[in-house]
Amino acid sequence: MGKGRAISYSQAELDFIKANCQLPTTEQFQMFQERFNRPDVSFENLNSLRKRNGWLSGRTGQFEKGNIPSPNARPKGPNKTSFKKGSKPANWKPVGSERISKDGYIEIKVAEGMHQWRLKHLVEWEKDNGPLPDGFCLIFRDRNKTNTDPSNLELISRNANLQINRLRCSSMPEEVQPTVRLIGKLNAQIYDRKGAAA
């Protein structure tokens, strides 16, 4: 997103951010991406939205007035559990490593450092097609979140995906799901045309 361009959020997204504002921003950002799949929203965008709306964690990182720290709380320098220069933590994974998110998606490590895990199906899609267009998302044709083969990914508008979900397509018998998806896409087109005509 270019600098200064407003990012729109759905009411469900805003409700989620507000309801989970007590979480550390890094943890909330990861949960937000896993749930809503918004590659156009960066960590900084989410943090700014929280600050603008006063949705803060309530933690200051400072001792409250009158709180006296324990004498044992002061750092005493390196000890046997301290990291040595150049060493890596036990849970370190190399770039290219994969893991399964809480929502069942495959994530892949794309670089070193914090916030460097991305949804694998997005990475695979972008190799051939570039970034997702605004207002669109990817769905899995076979409903298997771990099948990230590009042939299993379908680009669909968020509105069409919403209409399909409203029809509870995934709970329908498998043989009627393609028809339900078509109905959902048709409903989205009708909705879009009504909006354009208004």
Biotite code that builds the C-alpha atoms (Angstrom):
import biotite.structure as struc

atoms = struc.array([
    struc.Atom([0.000, 0.000, 0.000], chain_id="A", res_id=1, res_name="MET", atom_name="CA", element="C"),
    struc.Atom([1.335, 3.410, -0.820], chain_id="A", res_id=2, res_name="GLY", atom_name="CA", element="C"),
    struc.Atom([2.059, 5.870, 1.939], chain_id="A", res_id=3, res_name="LYS", atom_name="CA", element="C"),
    struc.Atom([-0.968, 7.907, 2.925], chain_id="A", res_id=4, res_name="GLY", atom_name="CA", element="C"),
    struc.Atom([-3.491, 5.547, 1.344], chain_id="A", res_id=5, res_name="ARG", atom_name="CA", element="C"),
    struc.Atom([-6.263, 4.616, 3.746], chain_id="A", res_id=6, res_name="ALA", atom_name="CA", element="C"),
    struc.Atom([-6.767, 0.943, 4.575], chain_id="A", res_id=7, res_name="ILE", atom_name="CA", element="C"),
    struc.Atom([-10.338, -0.188, 5.001], chain_id="A", res_id=8, res_name="SER", atom_name="CA", element="C"),
    struc.Atom([-11.262, -2.775, 7.615], chain_id="A", res_id=9, res_name="TYR", atom_name="CA", element="C"),
    struc.Atom([-14.442, -4.798, 7.884], chain_id="A", res_id=10, res_name="SER", atom_name="CA", element="C"),
    struc.Atom([-16.511, -4.524, 11.053], chain_id="A", res_id=11, res_name="GLN", atom_name="CA", element="C"),
    struc.Atom([-15.504, -8.084, 11.959], chain_id="A", res_id=12, res_name="ALA", atom_name="CA", element="C"),
    struc.Atom([-11.822, -7.142, 11.648], chain_id="A", res_id=13, res_name="GLU", atom_name="CA", element="C"),
    struc.Atom([-12.253, -4.018, 13.794], chain_id="A", res_id=14, res_name="LEU", atom_name="CA", element="C"),
    struc.Atom([-14.186, -5.986, 16.413], chain_id="A", res_id=15, res_name="ASP", atom_name="CA", element="C"),
    struc.Atom([-11.426, -8.605, 16.515], chain_id="A", res_id=16, res_name="PHE", atom_name="CA", element="C"),
    struc.Atom([-8.673, -5.996, 16.944], chain_id="A", res_id=17, res_name="ILE", atom_name="CA", element="C"),
    struc.Atom([-10.569, -4.163, 19.691], chain_id="A", res_id=18, res_name="LYS", atom_name="CA", element="C"),
    struc.Atom([-11.496, -7.370, 21.541], chain_id="A", res_id=19, res_name="ALA", atom_name="CA", element="C"),
    struc.Atom([-7.879, -8.581, 21.533], chain_id="A", res_id=20, res_name="ASN", atom_name="CA", element="C"),
    struc.Atom([-6.118, -5.293, 22.283], chain_id="A", res_id=21, res_name="CYS", atom_name="CA", element="C"),
    struc.Atom([-4.799, -6.655, 25.604], chain_id="A", res_id=22, res_name="GLN", atom_name="CA", element="C"),
    struc.Atom([-2.516, -9.004, 23.659], chain_id="A", res_id=23, res_name="LEU", atom_name="CA", element="C"),
    struc.Atom([1.002, -7.906, 22.713], chain_id="A", res_id=24, res_name="PRO", atom_name="CA", element="C"),
    struc.Atom([0.826, -6.255, 19.282], chain_id="A", res_id=25, res_name="THR", atom_name="CA", element="C"),
    struc.Atom([3.124, -8.848, 17.700], chain_id="A", res_id=26, res_name="THR", atom_name="CA", element="C"),
    struc.Atom([0.913, -11.733, 18.852], chain_id="A", res_id=27, res_name="GLU", atom_name="CA", element="C"),
    struc.Atom([-2.272, -9.946, 17.822], chain_id="A", res_id=28, res_name="GLN", atom_name="CA", element="C"),
    struc.Atom([-0.835, -9.147, 14.361], chain_id="A", res_id=29, res_name="PHE", atom_name="CA", element="C"),
    struc.Atom([-0.060, -12.819, 13.728], chain_id="A", res_id=30, res_name="GLN", atom_name="CA", element="C"),
    struc.Atom([-3.530, -13.906, 14.897], chain_id="A", res_id=31, res_name="MET", atom_name="CA", element="C"),
    struc.Atom([-5.143, -11.192, 12.733], chain_id="A", res_id=32, res_name="PHE", atom_name="CA", element="C"),
    struc.Atom([-3.281, -12.376, 9.607], chain_id="A", res_id=33, res_name="GLN", atom_name="CA", element="C"),
    struc.Atom([-4.096, -16.025, 10.284], chain_id="A", res_id=34, res_name="GLU", atom_name="CA", element="C"),
    struc.Atom([-7.789, -15.248, 10.691], chain_id="A", res_id=35, res_name="ARG", atom_name="CA", element="C"),
    struc.Atom([-8.379, -12.585, 8.009], chain_id="A", res_id=36, res_name="PHE", atom_name="CA", element="C"),
    struc.Atom([-5.576, -13.160, 5.468], chain_id="A", res_id=37, res_name="ASN", atom_name="CA", element="C"),
    struc.Atom([-4.794, -9.443, 4.880], chain_id="A", res_id=38, res_name="ARG", atom_name="CA", element="C"),
    struc.Atom([-1.350, -9.179, 3.219], chain_id="A", res_id=39, res_name="PRO", atom_name="CA", element="C"),
    struc.Atom([-2.074, -5.473, 2.567], chain_id="A", res_id=40, res_name="ASP", atom_name="CA", element="C"),
    struc.Atom([-2.105, -4.791, 6.337], chain_id="A", res_id=41, res_name="VAL", atom_name="CA", element="C"),
    struc.Atom([1.403, -4.519, 7.826], chain_id="A", res_id=42, res_name="SER", atom_name="CA", element="C"),
    struc.Atom([2.422, -4.778, 11.465], chain_id="A", res_id=43, res_name="PHE", atom_name="CA", element="C"),
    struc.Atom([2.853, -0.977, 11.470], chain_id="A", res_id=44, res_name="GLU", atom_name="CA", element="C"),
    struc.Atom([-0.663, -0.471, 10.001], chain_id="A", res_id=45, res_name="ASN", atom_name="CA", element="C"),
    struc.Atom([-2.222, -2.554, 12.776], chain_id="A", res_id=46, res_name="LEU", atom_name="CA", element="C"),
    struc.Atom([-0.176, -0.838, 15.474], chain_id="A", res_id=47, res_name="ASN", atom_name="CA", element="C"),
    struc.Atom([-1.192, 2.621, 14.168], chain_id="A", res_id=48, res_name="SER", atom_name="CA", element="C"),
    struc.Atom([-4.875, 1.614, 14.076], chain_id="A", res_id=49, res_name="LEU", atom_name="CA", element="C"),
    struc.Atom([-4.695, 0.494, 17.713], chain_id="A", res_id=50, res_name="ARG", atom_name="CA", element="C"),
    struc.Atom([-3.062, 3.779, 18.765], chain_id="A", res_id=51, res_name="LYS", atom_name="CA", element="C"),
    struc.Atom([-5.551, 5.927, 16.808], chain_id="A", res_id=52, res_name="ARG", atom_name="CA", element="C"),
    struc.Atom([-8.484, 4.212, 18.489], chain_id="A", res_id=53, res_name="ASN", atom_name="CA", element="C"),
    struc.Atom([-6.928, 4.000, 21.947], chain_id="A", res_id=54, res_name="GLY", atom_name="CA", element="C"),
    struc.Atom([-7.001, 0.183, 21.805], chain_id="A", res_id=55, res_name="TRP", atom_name="CA", element="C"),
    struc.Atom([-3.855, -0.259, 23.861], chain_id="A", res_id=56, res_name="LEU", atom_name="CA", element="C"),
    struc.Atom([-2.700, -3.157, 25.985], chain_id="A", res_id=57, res_name="SER", atom_name="CA", element="C"),
    struc.Atom([-2.587, -1.099, 29.183], chain_id="A", res_id=58, res_name="GLY", atom_name="CA", element="C"),
    struc.Atom([0.996, -2.183, 29.777], chain_id="A", res_id=59, res_name="ARG", atom_name="CA", element="C"),
    struc.Atom([3.568, 0.622, 30.067], chain_id="A", res_id=60, res_name="THR", atom_name="CA", element="C"),
    struc.Atom([6.661, -1.481, 30.667], chain_id="A", res_id=61, res_name="GLY", atom_name="CA", element="C"),
    struc.Atom([7.393, 0.645, 33.753], chain_id="A", res_id=62, res_name="GLN", atom_name="CA", element="C"),
    struc.Atom([7.019, 0.096, 37.490], chain_id="A", res_id=63, res_name="PHE", atom_name="CA", element="C"),
    struc.Atom([3.971, 1.749, 38.991], chain_id="A", res_id=64, res_name="GLU", atom_name="CA", element="C"),
    struc.Atom([4.661, 4.616, 41.404], chain_id="A", res_id=65, res_name="LYS", atom_name="CA", element="C"),
    struc.Atom([5.449, 3.252, 44.860], chain_id="A", res_id=66, res_name="GLY", atom_name="CA", element="C"),
    struc.Atom([6.448, -0.193, 43.543], chain_id="A", res_id=67, res_name="ASN", atom_name="CA", element="C"),
    struc.Atom([9.865, -1.188, 44.903], chain_id="A", res_id=68, res_name="ILE", atom_name="CA", element="C"),
    struc.Atom([11.689, -3.815, 42.827], chain_id="A", res_id=69, res_name="PRO", atom_name="CA", element="C"),
    struc.Atom([13.223, -6.776, 44.587], chain_id="A", res_id=70, res_name="SER", atom_name="CA", element="C"),
    struc.Atom([17.002, -6.501, 45.154], chain_id="A", res_id=71, res_name="PRO", atom_name="CA", element="C"),
    struc.Atom([17.293, -9.847, 43.370], chain_id="A", res_id=72, res_name="ASN", atom_name="CA", element="C"),
    struc.Atom([15.619, -8.424, 40.278], chain_id="A", res_id=73, res_name="ALA", atom_name="CA", element="C"),
    struc.Atom([18.681, -6.460, 39.172], chain_id="A", res_id=74, res_name="ARG", atom_name="CA", element="C"),
    struc.Atom([20.709, -7.967, 36.308], chain_id="A", res_id=75, res_name="PRO", atom_name="CA", element="C"),
    struc.Atom([23.901, -9.622, 37.448], chain_id="A", res_id=76, res_name="LYS", atom_name="CA", element="C"),
    struc.Atom([25.530, -10.081, 34.049], chain_id="A", res_id=77, res_name="GLY", atom_name="CA", element="C"),
    struc.Atom([25.848, -13.207, 31.887], chain_id="A", res_id=78, res_name="PRO", atom_name="CA", element="C"),
    struc.Atom([25.166, -16.612, 33.445], chain_id="A", res_id=79, res_name="ASN", atom_name="CA", element="C"),
    struc.Atom([25.179, -20.223, 32.298], chain_id="A", res_id=80, res_name="LYS", atom_name="CA", element="C"),
    struc.Atom([21.805, -19.815, 30.544], chain_id="A", res_id=81, res_name="THR", atom_name="CA", element="C"),
    struc.Atom([22.801, -16.639, 28.674], chain_id="A", res_id=82, res_name="SER", atom_name="CA", element="C"),
    struc.Atom([23.203, -16.859, 24.901], chain_id="A", res_id=83, res_name="PHE", atom_name="CA", element="C"),
    struc.Atom([26.765, -16.828, 23.706], chain_id="A", res_id=84, res_name="LYS", atom_name="CA", element="C"),
    struc.Atom([27.598, -14.572, 20.775], chain_id="A", res_id=85, res_name="LYS", atom_name="CA", element="C"),
    struc.Atom([26.605, -16.262, 17.529], chain_id="A", res_id=86, res_name="GLY", atom_name="CA", element="C"),
    struc.Atom([24.497, -18.961, 19.184], chain_id="A", res_id=87, res_name="SER", atom_name="CA", element="C"),
    struc.Atom([20.869, -19.542, 18.214], chain_id="A", res_id=88, res_name="LYS", atom_name="CA", element="C"),
    struc.Atom([17.905, -20.355, 20.473], chain_id="A", res_id=89, res_name="PRO", atom_name="CA", element="C"),
    struc.Atom([16.683, -23.954, 20.630], chain_id="A", res_id=90, res_name="ALA", atom_name="CA", element="C"),
    struc.Atom([13.507, -23.104, 18.680], chain_id="A", res_id=91, res_name="ASN", atom_name="CA", element="C"),
    struc.Atom([15.394, -21.377, 15.837], chain_id="A", res_id=92, res_name="TRP", atom_name="CA", element="C"),
    struc.Atom([14.408, -22.529, 12.332], chain_id="A", res_id=93, res_name="LYS", atom_name="CA", element="C"),
    struc.Atom([16.284, -21.830, 9.082], chain_id="A", res_id=94, res_name="PRO", atom_name="CA", element="C"),
    struc.Atom([14.753, -19.786, 6.254], chain_id="A", res_id=95, res_name="VAL", atom_name="CA", element="C"),
    struc.Atom([12.489, -22.077, 4.201], chain_id="A", res_id=96, res_name="GLY", atom_name="CA", element="C"),
    struc.Atom([11.257, -23.985, 7.265], chain_id="A", res_id=97, res_name="SER", atom_name="CA", element="C"),
    struc.Atom([7.536, -24.676, 7.494], chain_id="A", res_id=98, res_name="GLU", atom_name="CA", element="C"),
    struc.Atom([5.068, -24.903, 10.369], chain_id="A", res_id=99, res_name="ARG", atom_name="CA", element="C"),
    struc.Atom([1.309, -25.256, 10.820], chain_id="A", res_id=100, res_name="ILE", atom_name="CA", element="C"),
    struc.Atom([-0.542, -22.240, 12.238], chain_id="A", res_id=101, res_name="SER", atom_name="CA", element="C"),
    struc.Atom([-3.276, -22.469, 14.890], chain_id="A", res_id=102, res_name="LYS", atom_name="CA", element="C"),
    struc.Atom([-5.849, -22.150, 12.085], chain_id="A", res_id=103, res_name="ASP", atom_name="CA", element="C"),
    struc.Atom([-4.348, -25.057, 10.111], chain_id="A", res_id=104, res_name="GLY", atom_name="CA", element="C"),
    struc.Atom([-2.486, -23.078, 7.414], chain_id="A", res_id=105, res_name="TYR", atom_name="CA", element="C"),
    struc.Atom([1.112, -23.831, 6.414], chain_id="A", res_id=106, res_name="ILE", atom_name="CA", element="C"),
    struc.Atom([3.485, -20.971, 7.206], chain_id="A", res_id=107, res_name="GLU", atom_name="CA", element="C"),
    struc.Atom([6.959, -20.659, 5.716], chain_id="A", res_id=108, res_name="ILE", atom_name="CA", element="C"),
    struc.Atom([9.929, -18.723, 7.085], chain_id="A", res_id=109, res_name="LYS", atom_name="CA", element="C"),
    struc.Atom([10.952, -16.199, 4.433], chain_id="A", res_id=110, res_name="VAL", atom_name="CA", element="C"),
    struc.Atom([13.755, -14.332, 6.250], chain_id="A", res_id=111, res_name="ALA", atom_name="CA", element="C"),
    struc.Atom([15.608, -14.070, 9.548], chain_id="A", res_id=112, res_name="GLU", atom_name="CA", element="C"),
    struc.Atom([14.201, -11.943, 12.363], chain_id="A", res_id=113, res_name="GLY", atom_name="CA", element="C"),
    struc.Atom([10.792, -11.367, 13.923], chain_id="A", res_id=114, res_name="MET", atom_name="CA", element="C"),
    struc.Atom([7.561, -11.423, 11.879], chain_id="A", res_id=115, res_name="HIS", atom_name="CA", element="C"),
    struc.Atom([9.268, -13.281, 9.013], chain_id="A", res_id=116, res_name="GLN", atom_name="CA", element="C"),
    struc.Atom([6.784, -16.158, 8.683], chain_id="A", res_id=117, res_name="TRP", atom_name="CA", element="C"),
    struc.Atom([4.243, -15.922, 5.842], chain_id="A", res_id=118, res_name="ARG", atom_name="CA", element="C"),
    struc.Atom([1.340, -18.055, 4.699], chain_id="A", res_id=119, res_name="LEU", atom_name="CA", element="C"),
    struc.Atom([2.797, -20.534, 2.214], chain_id="A", res_id=120, res_name="LYS", atom_name="CA", element="C"),
    struc.Atom([-0.166, -20.430, -0.187], chain_id="A", res_id=121, res_name="HIS", atom_name="CA", element="C"),
    struc.Atom([0.293, -16.654, -0.529], chain_id="A", res_id=122, res_name="LEU", atom_name="CA", element="C"),
    struc.Atom([4.017, -17.074, -1.191], chain_id="A", res_id=123, res_name="VAL", atom_name="CA", element="C"),
    struc.Atom([3.315, -19.746, -3.842], chain_id="A", res_id=124, res_name="GLU", atom_name="CA", element="C"),
    struc.Atom([0.654, -17.582, -5.512], chain_id="A", res_id=125, res_name="TRP", atom_name="CA", element="C"),
    struc.Atom([2.854, -14.478, -5.588], chain_id="A", res_id=126, res_name="GLU", atom_name="CA", element="C"),
    struc.Atom([5.682, -16.360, -7.345], chain_id="A", res_id=127, res_name="LYS", atom_name="CA", element="C"),
    struc.Atom([3.577, -16.530, -10.529], chain_id="A", res_id=128, res_name="ASP", atom_name="CA", element="C"),
    struc.Atom([1.014, -13.764, -10.077], chain_id="A", res_id=129, res_name="ASN", atom_name="CA", element="C"),
    struc.Atom([2.466, -11.016, -7.898], chain_id="A", res_id=130, res_name="GLY", atom_name="CA", element="C"),
    struc.Atom([0.705, -9.510, -4.848], chain_id="A", res_id=131, res_name="PRO", atom_name="CA", element="C"),
    struc.Atom([-3.008, -10.121, -4.338], chain_id="A", res_id=132, res_name="LEU", atom_name="CA", element="C"),
    struc.Atom([-5.189, -7.324, -5.730], chain_id="A", res_id=133, res_name="PRO", atom_name="CA", element="C"),
    struc.Atom([-7.024, -5.187, -3.189], chain_id="A", res_id=134, res_name="ASP", atom_name="CA", element="C"),
    struc.Atom([-10.352, -6.685, -2.163], chain_id="A", res_id=135, res_name="GLY", atom_name="CA", element="C"),
    struc.Atom([-9.397, -10.241, -3.143], chain_id="A", res_id=136, res_name="PHE", atom_name="CA", element="C"),
    struc.Atom([-8.281, -13.367, -1.279], chain_id="A", res_id=137, res_name="CYS", atom_name="CA", element="C"),
    struc.Atom([-7.311, -16.951, -2.072], chain_id="A", res_id=138, res_name="LEU", atom_name="CA", element="C"),
    struc.Atom([-9.414, -20.013, -1.362], chain_id="A", res_id=139, res_name="ILE", atom_name="CA", element="C"),
    struc.Atom([-8.498, -23.696, -1.595], chain_id="A", res_id=140, res_name="PHE", atom_name="CA", element="C"),
    struc.Atom([-10.491, -25.464, -4.309], chain_id="A", res_id=141, res_name="ARG", atom_name="CA", element="C"),
    struc.Atom([-10.419, -28.773, -2.416], chain_id="A", res_id=142, res_name="ASP", atom_name="CA", element="C"),
    struc.Atom([-10.877, -27.053, 1.011], chain_id="A", res_id=143, res_name="ARG", atom_name="CA", element="C"),
    struc.Atom([-7.543, -28.550, 2.157], chain_id="A", res_id=144, res_name="ASN", atom_name="CA", element="C"),
    struc.Atom([-5.526, -25.715, 3.736], chain_id="A", res_id=145, res_name="LYS", atom_name="CA", element="C"),
    struc.Atom([-2.301, -27.703, 3.444], chain_id="A", res_id=146, res_name="THR", atom_name="CA", element="C"),
    struc.Atom([-2.611, -28.243, -0.323], chain_id="A", res_id=147, res_name="ASN", atom_name="CA", element="C"),
    struc.Atom([-0.724, -25.136, -1.456], chain_id="A", res_id=148, res_name="THR", atom_name="CA", element="C"),
    struc.Atom([-0.228, -26.242, -5.056], chain_id="A", res_id=149, res_name="ASP", atom_name="CA", element="C"),
    struc.Atom([-1.052, -23.215, -7.284], chain_id="A", res_id=150, res_name="PRO", atom_name="CA", element="C"),
    struc.Atom([-3.620, -25.309, -9.198], chain_id="A", res_id=151, res_name="SER", atom_name="CA", element="C"),
    struc.Atom([-5.568, -25.669, -5.934], chain_id="A", res_id=152, res_name="ASN", atom_name="CA", element="C"),
    struc.Atom([-5.691, -21.915, -5.285], chain_id="A", res_id=153, res_name="LEU", atom_name="CA", element="C"),
    struc.Atom([-8.493, -19.710, -6.577], chain_id="A", res_id=154, res_name="GLU", atom_name="CA", element="C"),
    struc.Atom([-8.439, -15.913, -6.562], chain_id="A", res_id=155, res_name="LEU", atom_name="CA", element="C"),
    struc.Atom([-11.822, -14.638, -5.419], chain_id="A", res_id=156, res_name="ILE", atom_name="CA", element="C"),
    struc.Atom([-13.216, -11.302, -4.286], chain_id="A", res_id=157, res_name="SER", atom_name="CA", element="C"),
    struc.Atom([-13.738, -10.921, -0.547], chain_id="A", res_id=158, res_name="ARG", atom_name="CA", element="C"),
    struc.Atom([-17.394, -10.154, -1.238], chain_id="A", res_id=159, res_name="ASN", atom_name="CA", element="C"),
    struc.Atom([-17.842, -13.386, -3.216], chain_id="A", res_id=160, res_name="ALA", atom_name="CA", element="C"),
    struc.Atom([-16.091, -15.338, -0.453], chain_id="A", res_id=161, res_name="ASN", atom_name="CA", element="C"),
    struc.Atom([-18.417, -13.729, 2.101], chain_id="A", res_id=162, res_name="LEU", atom_name="CA", element="C"),
    struc.Atom([-21.500, -14.680, 0.060], chain_id="A", res_id=163, res_name="GLN", atom_name="CA", element="C"),
    struc.Atom([-20.251, -18.283, -0.307], chain_id="A", res_id=164, res_name="ILE", atom_name="CA", element="C"),
    struc.Atom([-19.632, -18.518, 3.444], chain_id="A", res_id=165, res_name="ASN", atom_name="CA", element="C"),
    struc.Atom([-23.113, -17.133, 4.154], chain_id="A", res_id=166, res_name="ARG", atom_name="CA", element="C"),
    struc.Atom([-24.512, -20.028, 2.143], chain_id="A", res_id=167, res_name="LEU", atom_name="CA", element="C"),
    struc.Atom([-22.514, -22.404, 4.414], chain_id="A", res_id=168, res_name="ARG", atom_name="CA", element="C"),
    struc.Atom([-20.945, -24.021, 1.391], chain_id="A", res_id=169, res_name="CYS", atom_name="CA", element="C"),
    struc.Atom([-18.399, -26.059, 3.359], chain_id="A", res_id=170, res_name="SER", atom_name="CA", element="C"),
    struc.Atom([-21.164, -27.797, 5.329], chain_id="A", res_id=171, res_name="SER", atom_name="CA", element="C"),
    struc.Atom([-23.010, -28.853, 2.147], chain_id="A", res_id=172, res_name="MET", atom_name="CA", element="C"),
    struc.Atom([-22.577, -32.288, 0.508], chain_id="A", res_id=173, res_name="PRO", atom_name="CA", element="C"),
    struc.Atom([-19.438, -32.284, -1.627], chain_id="A", res_id=174, res_name="GLU", atom_name="CA", element="C"),
    struc.Atom([-21.327, -32.854, -4.898], chain_id="A", res_id=175, res_name="GLU", atom_name="CA", element="C"),
    struc.Atom([-23.363, -29.626, -4.521], chain_id="A", res_id=176, res_name="VAL", atom_name="CA", element="C"),
    struc.Atom([-20.540, -27.377, -3.308], chain_id="A", res_id=177, res_name="GLN", atom_name="CA", element="C"),
    struc.Atom([-19.493, -26.220, -6.820], chain_id="A", res_id=178, res_name="PRO", atom_name="CA", element="C"),
    struc.Atom([-23.078, -25.091, -7.471], chain_id="A", res_id=179, res_name="THR", atom_name="CA", element="C"),
    struc.Atom([-23.281, -23.303, -4.109], chain_id="A", res_id=180, res_name="VAL", atom_name="CA", element="C"),
    struc.Atom([-20.007, -21.497, -4.879], chain_id="A", res_id=181, res_name="ARG", atom_name="CA", element="C"),
    struc.Atom([-21.416, -20.327, -8.231], chain_id="A", res_id=182, res_name="LEU", atom_name="CA", element="C"),
    struc.Atom([-24.547, -19.031, -6.493], chain_id="A", res_id=183, res_name="ILE", atom_name="CA", element="C"),
    struc.Atom([-22.370, -17.168, -3.984], chain_id="A", res_id=184, res_name="GLY", atom_name="CA", element="C"),
    struc.Atom([-20.351, -15.547, -6.789], chain_id="A", res_id=185, res_name="LYS", atom_name="CA", element="C"),
    struc.Atom([-23.569, -14.561, -8.578], chain_id="A", res_id=186, res_name="LEU", atom_name="CA", element="C"),
    struc.Atom([-24.932, -13.025, -5.368], chain_id="A", res_id=187, res_name="ASN", atom_name="CA", element="C"),
    struc.Atom([-21.708, -11.028, -5.014], chain_id="A", res_id=188, res_name="ALA", atom_name="CA", element="C"),
    struc.Atom([-22.021, -9.699, -8.578], chain_id="A", res_id=189, res_name="GLN", atom_name="CA", element="C"),
    struc.Atom([-25.626, -8.643, -7.932], chain_id="A", res_id=190, res_name="ILE", atom_name="CA", element="C"),
    struc.Atom([-24.570, -6.921, -4.704], chain_id="A", res_id=191, res_name="TYR", atom_name="CA", element="C"),
    struc.Atom([-21.679, -5.129, -6.459], chain_id="A", res_id=192, res_name="ASP", atom_name="CA", element="C"),
    struc.Atom([-23.899, -3.907, -9.289], chain_id="A", res_id=193, res_name="ARG", atom_name="CA", element="C"),
    struc.Atom([-26.520, -2.597, -6.874], chain_id="A", res_id=194, res_name="LYS", atom_name="CA", element="C"),
    struc.Atom([-23.787, -0.737, -5.012], chain_id="A", res_id=195, res_name="GLY", atom_name="CA", element="C"),
    struc.Atom([-22.416, 0.766, -8.234], chain_id="A", res_id=196, res_name="ALA", atom_name="CA", element="C"),
    struc.Atom([-25.890, 1.863, -9.331], chain_id="A", res_id=197, res_name="ALA", atom_name="CA", element="C"),
    struc.Atom([-26.713, 3.501, -5.988], chain_id="A", res_id=198, res_name="ALA", atom_name="CA", element="C"),
])
